[in-house]
């Protein structure tokens, strides 16, 4: 963690990565965003037109350090990977230039399990940074109210009676890509009233999926790896026809930005998944 001091509200923001950019747009800050990049999902309908009208430096990648420098930002917002050596470099280098940085908490390693509370903290921090706490406080209150309603509906269901849910990101040959128990997907499933079966990150055999036998499958939708293709691949695999979720076609699709970083869509997905699991 690194302390950031703001002597005034940022006026030139380079907001890289889709989730944080859509969040800033939804908070009425699009006029301050001089550039964006790194889009992975279909834009959130609520802000799609405004988001797509921004100055894109790159669609599905990070921009170069030189390009970002030329924009003379006073704040760079993005994911942890943005500040790797092969991208923009260390945050300390930007801070030494007098440029503040903000990393979305669910994309930073070393903070523990990714969780929905980190997303709420991001919203609250933007309220402080841009002096719009009245707006962000109201947004957080609404999100917490919606979350409480979901939790109230499933609170009396014992842990061993909750529907089991497994996350499948994509398929490759005769394997599927799994998410870890430390990912935000796990917390989304738990908040929705499900029992998460996610364990280890990476490719796994179809035998593992059969053995887990989930009641529902959370499918990641990414523009380069559409959820529809993943679902069709699961349905077409003859070895998987007795898996409960596949036999009942019990799939819930979630965008990459909603599960990886957490976005303005995440509360909608917690509500939607909960409705599917507890019809």
C-alpha positions as CSV (number, residue, x, y, z in Angstrom):
1,X,0.0,0.0,0.0
2,X,1.2,3.5,-0.8
3,X,-0.2,6.8,0.6
4,X,-1.6,9.2,-2.0
5,X,-2.2,12.9,-1.1
6,X,-4.5,15.0,-3.2
7,X,-4.2,18.8,-2.7
8,X,-7.1,19.4,-5.2
9,X,-9.6,17.4,-7.2
10,X,-8.0,15.8,-10.3
11,X,-8.7,17.6,-13.5
12,X,-7.0,15.3,-16.1
13,X,-7.7,11.6,-15.5
14,X,-6.3,8.7,-17.5
15,X,-8.7,5.9,-16.5
16,X,-7.4,2.6,-17.9
17,X,-9.5,-0.5,-17.7
18,X,-13.2,-0.7,-18.2
19,X,-14.7,-1.3,-14.8
20,X,-13.2,1.8,-13.1
21,X,-13.9,4.0,-16.2
22,X,-17.5,3.0,-16.2
23,X,-17.7,3.8,-12.5
24,X,-16.2,7.2,-13.0
25,X,-18.6,7.9,-15.9
26,X,-21.6,6.8,-13.8
27,X,-20.4,9.2,-11.1
28,X,-20.6,12.1,-13.5
29,X,-16.9,12.5,-14.0
30,X,-16.5,11.7,-17.7
31,X,-15.5,15.3,-18.5
32,X,-12.4,14.8,-16.5
33,X,-11.3,11.6,-18.4
34,X,-8.8,12.5,-21.0
35,X,-8.3,8.9,-22.2
36,X,-9.1,5.3,-21.5
37,X,-8.2,1.8,-22.8
38,X,-8.4,-1.9,-22.0
39,X,-12.0,-2.9,-22.7
40,X,-12.8,-6.6,-22.0
41,X,-16.6,-6.8,-21.8
42,X,-19.7,-5.5,-23.4
43,X,-20.3,-2.0,-22.0
44,X,-22.7,-1.5,-19.1
45,X,-26.0,-0.3,-20.8
46,X,-26.4,2.5,-18.2
47,X,-23.3,4.3,-19.3
48,X,-22.5,2.7,-22.7
49,X,-23.0,5.7,-25.0
50,X,-20.9,8.0,-22.7
51,X,-18.2,5.3,-22.2
52,X,-17.8,4.6,-25.9
53,X,-17.5,8.3,-26.7
54,X,-14.3,8.6,-24.6
55,X,-10.8,8.9,-26.2
56,X,-9.6,5.3,-26.5
57,X,-5.8,4.8,-26.6
58,X,-6.2,1.1,-27.1
59,X,-9.2,-1.2,-27.1
60,X,-8.0,-4.4,-25.5
61,X,-4.6,-3.6,-24.3
62,X,-2.7,-1.1,-22.1
63,X,-1.2,2.1,-23.7
64,X,2.5,2.9,-23.7
65,X,4.1,5.0,-20.9
66,X,5.1,7.6,-23.5
67,X,1.5,8.1,-24.7
68,X,0.2,8.4,-21.1
69,X,2.9,10.9,-20.3
70,X,2.0,13.1,-23.3
71,X,-1.5,13.5,-21.9
72,X,-0.2,15.2,-18.8
73,X,-2.5,13.5,-16.4
74,X,-2.8,14.4,-12.7
75,X,-4.3,11.0,-11.9
76,X,-4.0,7.5,-13.4
77,X,-6.7,5.0,-12.4
78,X,-6.4,1.3,-13.3
79,X,-5.8,-2.3,-12.4
80,X,-2.8,-3.6,-10.6
81,X,-1.4,-5.2,-13.8
82,X,-1.3,-1.7,-15.4
83,X,1.7,-0.8,-13.2
84,X,3.8,-3.8,-14.0
85,X,7.2,-3.4,-15.5
86,X,6.0,-4.3,-19.0
87,X,3.2,-1.7,-18.9
88,X,3.3,1.7,-17.2
89,X,5.9,0.7,-14.5
90,X,5.8,1.3,-10.8
91,X,3.3,3.7,-9.2
92,X,6.2,5.3,-7.3
93,X,7.7,6.5,-10.6
94,X,4.4,8.3,-11.5
95,X,4.1,9.7,-7.9
96,X,7.7,11.0,-8.2
97,X,6.5,13.0,-11.3
98,X,3.7,14.5,-9.2
99,X,1.0,12.2,-10.7
100,X,-1.3,10.4,-8.4
101,X,-2.3,6.8,-9.0
102,X,-5.3,4.7,-7.8
103,X,-5.5,0.9,-8.2
104,X,-8.9,-0.8,-7.9
105,X,-8.6,-2.9,-4.8
106,X,-9.8,-6.2,-6.2
107,X,-6.9,-6.2,-8.7
108,X,-4.1,-5.7,-6.2
109,X,-2.3,-8.7,-4.9
110,X,-1.5,-9.1,-1.2
111,X,-4.8,-7.7,0.2
112,X,-6.4,-11.0,0.8
113,X,-9.5,-12.6,-0.8
114,X,-11.2,-10.4,-3.4
115,X,-14.5,-9.3,-2.2
116,X,-17.5,-7.0,-2.8
117,X,-16.6,-4.8,0.1
118,X,-13.4,-3.7,-1.7
119,X,-15.6,-2.5,-4.6
120,X,-17.6,-0.4,-2.1
121,X,-14.4,1.0,-0.7
122,X,-13.3,2.0,-4.2
123,X,-16.6,4.0,-4.7
124,X,-16.1,5.7,-1.3
125,X,-12.5,6.6,-2.1
126,X,-13.6,8.2,-5.4
127,X,-16.0,10.2,-3.4
128,X,-13.2,11.6,-1.3
129,X,-10.8,12.1,-4.2
130,X,-13.3,14.0,-6.4
131,X,-15.2,15.7,-3.5
132,X,-18.5,14.0,-4.4
133,X,-19.1,12.2,-1.2
134,X,-22.8,13.1,-1.1
135,X,-23.2,11.2,-4.4
136,X,-21.1,8.3,-3.5
137,X,-22.6,7.9,0.0
138,X,-26.1,7.7,-1.6
139,X,-24.8,5.1,-4.1
140,X,-23.2,3.0,-1.4
141,X,-26.4,3.2,0.7
142,X,-28.5,2.0,-2.3
143,X,-26.0,-0.9,-3.0
144,X,-26.0,-2.0,0.7
145,X,-29.8,-1.9,0.8
146,X,-30.1,-4.1,-2.3
147,X,-27.4,-6.5,-0.9
148,X,-29.3,-6.7,2.4
149,X,-32.5,-7.6,0.6
150,X,-30.7,-10.5,-1.2
151,X,-29.1,-11.7,2.0
152,X,-32.4,-11.6,3.9
153,X,-34.1,-13.8,1.3
154,X,-31.5,-16.5,1.7
155,X,-30.4,-16.1,5.4
156,X,-32.5,-19.0,6.7
157,X,-31.1,-21.6,4.2
158,X,-28.5,-23.9,5.9
159,X,-25.1,-24.0,4.3
160,X,-25.4,-27.7,3.3
161,X,-28.7,-27.0,1.5
162,X,-27.5,-24.1,-0.6
163,X,-27.2,-24.6,-4.4
164,X,-23.7,-25.4,-5.4
165,X,-22.1,-23.1,-8.0
166,X,-18.9,-23.5,-10.1
167,X,-17.3,-20.8,-12.2
168,X,-16.2,-21.7,-15.7
169,X,-14.3,-19.0,-17.6
170,X,-13.7,-20.7,-20.9
171,X,-13.0,-24.1,-22.6
172,X,-9.9,-25.3,-24.4
173,X,-9.8,-28.7,-26.1
174,X,-11.1,-31.1,-23.4
175,X,-10.4,-28.8,-20.4
176,X,-12.1,-25.9,-18.7
177,X,-10.6,-22.8,-17.1
178,X,-11.4,-22.4,-13.4
179,X,-11.4,-19.4,-11.0
180,X,-9.9,-19.6,-7.5
181,X,-11.6,-19.6,-4.2
182,X,-9.9,-16.2,-3.5
183,X,-11.5,-14.6,-6.6
184,X,-14.4,-12.2,-6.5
185,X,-16.6,-14.8,-8.1
186,X,-16.5,-16.8,-4.8
187,X,-17.8,-13.8,-2.8
188,X,-20.5,-13.1,-5.5
189,X,-21.7,-16.7,-5.3
190,X,-21.8,-16.6,-1.5
191,X,-23.6,-13.3,-1.3
192,X,-26.2,-14.6,-3.8
193,X,-26.9,-17.5,-1.4
194,X,-25.0,-20.2,-3.2
195,X,-22.2,-22.6,-2.1
196,X,-19.0,-21.9,-4.1
197,X,-17.2,-24.9,-5.5
198,X,-14.3,-22.9,-6.9
199,X,-10.9,-23.9,-5.6
200,X,-7.8,-23.5,-7.8
201,X,-7.1,-21.1,-10.6
202,X,-6.3,-22.6,-14.1
203,X,-7.2,-25.3,-16.5
204,X,-8.8,-28.5,-15.2
205,X,-10.0,-31.7,-16.7
206,X,-13.6,-32.5,-17.5
207,X,-13.4,-35.3,-14.9
208,X,-13.0,-32.5,-12.2
209,X,-16.1,-30.8,-13.4
210,X,-18.0,-34.0,-13.4
211,X,-16.8,-34.8,-9.9
212,X,-17.9,-31.4,-8.6
213,X,-21.3,-31.8,-10.2
214,X,-22.5,-28.2,-9.6
215,X,-26.2,-27.3,-9.4
216,X,-25.4,-24.1,-11.4
217,X,-22.5,-22.8,-13.5
218,X,-21.3,-19.2,-13.4
219,X,-20.0,-18.5,-16.9
220,X,-17.6,-15.6,-17.6
221,X,-18.4,-13.5,-20.7
222,X,-15.4,-11.8,-22.3
223,X,-15.5,-10.2,-25.7
224,X,-12.6,-12.5,-26.9
225,X,-14.2,-15.5,-25.2
226,X,-18.0,-15.2,-25.4
227,X,-20.0,-17.0,-22.7
228,X,-22.4,-18.3,-25.4
229,X,-19.6,-20.3,-26.9
230,X,-18.6,-21.7,-23.6
231,X,-22.2,-22.7,-22.7
232,X,-22.6,-24.4,-26.1
233,X,-19.4,-26.3,-25.7
234,X,-20.6,-27.6,-22.3
235,X,-23.9,-28.6,-23.7
236,X,-22.3,-30.4,-26.7
237,X,-19.8,-32.4,-24.6
238,X,-21.3,-35.9,-24.3
239,X,-19.3,-36.7,-21.2
240,X,-21.0,-33.8,-19.3
241,X,-24.7,-34.7,-19.9
242,X,-25.3,-36.0,-16.3
243,X,-23.8,-32.9,-14.6
244,X,-26.8,-31.3,-12.9
245,X,-26.2,-27.7,-14.1
246,X,-25.7,-28.8,-17.7
247,X,-28.6,-31.2,-17.7
248,X,-30.9,-28.5,-16.4
249,X,-29.2,-25.8,-18.5
250,X,-28.7,-23.8,-15.3
251,X,-26.2,-21.1,-16.4
252,X,-25.7,-17.6,-15.3
253,X,-23.5,-15.3,-17.4
254,X,-21.4,-12.6,-15.8
255,X,-19.1,-10.1,-17.6
256,X,-15.3,-10.1,-17.0
257,X,-15.3,-6.7,-15.5
258,X,-18.1,-7.6,-13.1
259,X,-16.3,-10.5,-11.6
260,X,-12.6,-9.6,-11.9
261,X,-12.4,-6.0,-10.6
262,X,-16.0,-5.5,-9.6
263,X,-18.0,-2.9,-11.4
264,X,-21.3,-1.0,-11.4
265,X,-22.9,-4.3,-12.7
266,X,-21.8,-6.5,-9.8
267,X,-24.8,-5.8,-7.5
268,X,-27.0,-6.6,-10.5
269,X,-25.3,-9.9,-10.9
270,X,-25.5,-10.8,-7.2
271,X,-29.3,-10.1,-7.5
272,X,-29.6,-12.0,-10.8
273,X,-27.7,-15.0,-9.7
274,X,-29.6,-15.2,-6.4
275,X,-32.9,-15.1,-8.3
276,X,-31.8,-18.0,-10.5
277,X,-30.6,-20.1,-7.6
278,X,-33.6,-19.5,-5.4
279,X,-36.6,-19.6,-7.8
